[in-house]
Amino acid sequence: MPRTTDDLIRDRERLLGPNVATFYNEPVHIVKGEGVWLWDADGRKYLDCYNNVPHVGHCNPRVVEAIYKQASTLNTHTRYLHDTILDYVERLTATMHASLDTAIMTCTGSEANDIALRMSEATTGKRGIISTDATYHGNTALVSQLSRSNIPSVGFGLDQYFRFVEAPDSYRNPDPDGSLFAEAVLEHIHELEKSGIGFGALVICPYFLNEGFPEYKDGWLKPVSDVVKKAGGLLICDEVQSGFGRTGTHFWAHEKMGVVPDIVTLGKPMANGHPVGGVVTTRDIMKEFRSGFRYFNTFGGNPVSCSAAMAVLDELEEKDLVSNALTVGLHARKRLDELKSRHIAIGDVRGSGLIFGAEMVLDRESMEPASDFTDRVINAMRHRGIIHSKLGRHKNTLKIRPPMPFSIENADLLFDTLDEVLAETPVST
Ligand SMILES: Cc1ncc(COP(=O)(O)O)c(C=O)c1O
């Protein structure tokens, strides 16, 4: 007998332990996906406006075929010679600045960030790391220290090496040219140097997705990049969420923000759900790392993973999905602006390409976050067959980040439904 929803919730707690998070007050039991659509166990269809891992669409036939073909031929690891990893790294690095020409393949974004931090220590000889105070970069003992929300009492005492700069917030604290953010980072750099720990690296998502994707002009990160490089540190751009064309204007968000990082880390969308991550860096940094650490990853860079990742690049290119992200994203912004003119709870509208959303407030003057209201909106949308979520420091920003084949018609269904839900949901209870 298949488990009911109640059975599933109970057995998760019994078999997986407490605090294993689910989305929504009534979690969804999804059993099938195709393109931008999901189906639950009762056969109900949902429009997926949230999942960025199935980047080229759920169960994309090209990716499924690539996995099947390679898995039925051979799967080993990188201690044997094989072409696919070389073809993939060549193709991937060709999308970035010429200096970023070598890579390590991993299985997760966390591993990629873990390597990046160790590369920074190997290169600079220093351990001080700066990230924002409202982000997430992964779950290893080292990388989990980058998230202020993680419990500091566990983590092998590594927290002494981490400093948190206030996350950029274009709505509440305008910083049009990025100089205030650069100054704030510089203060932490000075403090790290004075403390004797020294400054190793700044780690940021170049589009600040977990922080609520503040709206800044292209090139906004240039001042902070200058500060980091002048201080002899490394700029690590975590493109786990922002990369592979999501912003529509550029293939990489760091390009959009006007910087050339020393290290780029990758994950989630890279192989459409097959567990693939990666670290791209310069030849010199790679040399320092490879000399300082003996690194091997049993599954990272295996032929099946590389075939899946290659199929994602093929699909993006052939279906011109980055241009699609731009077109649909512009349409979404228009629709969101129009909703803002009619729904007082929408305080700010933001986004580029297929990452967009709106910040909900109790009052436009005070900008007080409407966090509970946002939660109720998301739950109501789920009951109407629209899957999305919330993010940001106050968890009051709608997080809409669909698979890249998302169309204007899909966006219209999302916003028509959101219009109805906003009209029906009281701002305070
Ligand atoms: C920006 C960012 N970096 C890294 C990670 C960690 O990736 P993974 O869960 O594959 O380890 C995440 C996951 O949510 C992320 O959002």
The ligand as a MOL file (V3000), in Angstrom:
LIG
                    3D

  0  0  0     0  0            999 V3000
M  V30 BEGIN CTAB
M  V30 COUNTS 16 16 0 0 0
M  V30 BEGIN ATOM
M  V30 1 C 24.2870 29.9160 -3.3230 0
M  V30 2 C 24.4380 28.4850 -2.9050 0
M  V30 3 N 25.6540 27.9500 -2.8140 0
M  V30 4 C 25.8480 26.6600 -2.4520 0
M  V30 5 C 24.7810 25.8570 -2.1260 0
M  V30 6 C 25.0320 24.4320 -1.6830 0
M  V30 7 O 24.8030 23.5560 -2.7180 0
M  V30 8 P 24.5500 21.9840 -2.4120 0
M  V30 9 O 23.2410 21.8740 -1.7040 0
M  V30 10 O 24.5690 21.3540 -3.7740 0
M  V30 11 O 25.6860 21.5300 -1.5920 0
M  V30 12 C 23.4900 26.3770 -2.2090 0
M  V30 13 C 22.3290 25.5040 -1.8870 0
M  V30 14 O 21.2280 25.9050 -1.6840 0
M  V30 15 C 23.3160 27.7180 -2.5980 0
M  V30 16 O 22.0930 28.2720 -2.6580 0
M  V30 END ATOM
M  V30 BEGIN BOND
M  V30 1 1 1 2
M  V30 2 1 2 3
M  V30 3 2 2 15
M  V30 4 2 3 4
M  V30 5 1 4 5
M  V30 6 1 5 6
M  V30 7 2 5 12
M  V30 8 1 6 7
M  V30 9 1 7 8
M  V30 10 2 8 9
M  V30 11 1 8 10
M  V30 12 1 8 11
M  V30 13 1 12 13
M  V30 14 1 12 15
M  V30 15 2 13 14
M  V30 16 1 15 16
M  V30 END BOND
M  V30 END CTAB
M  END
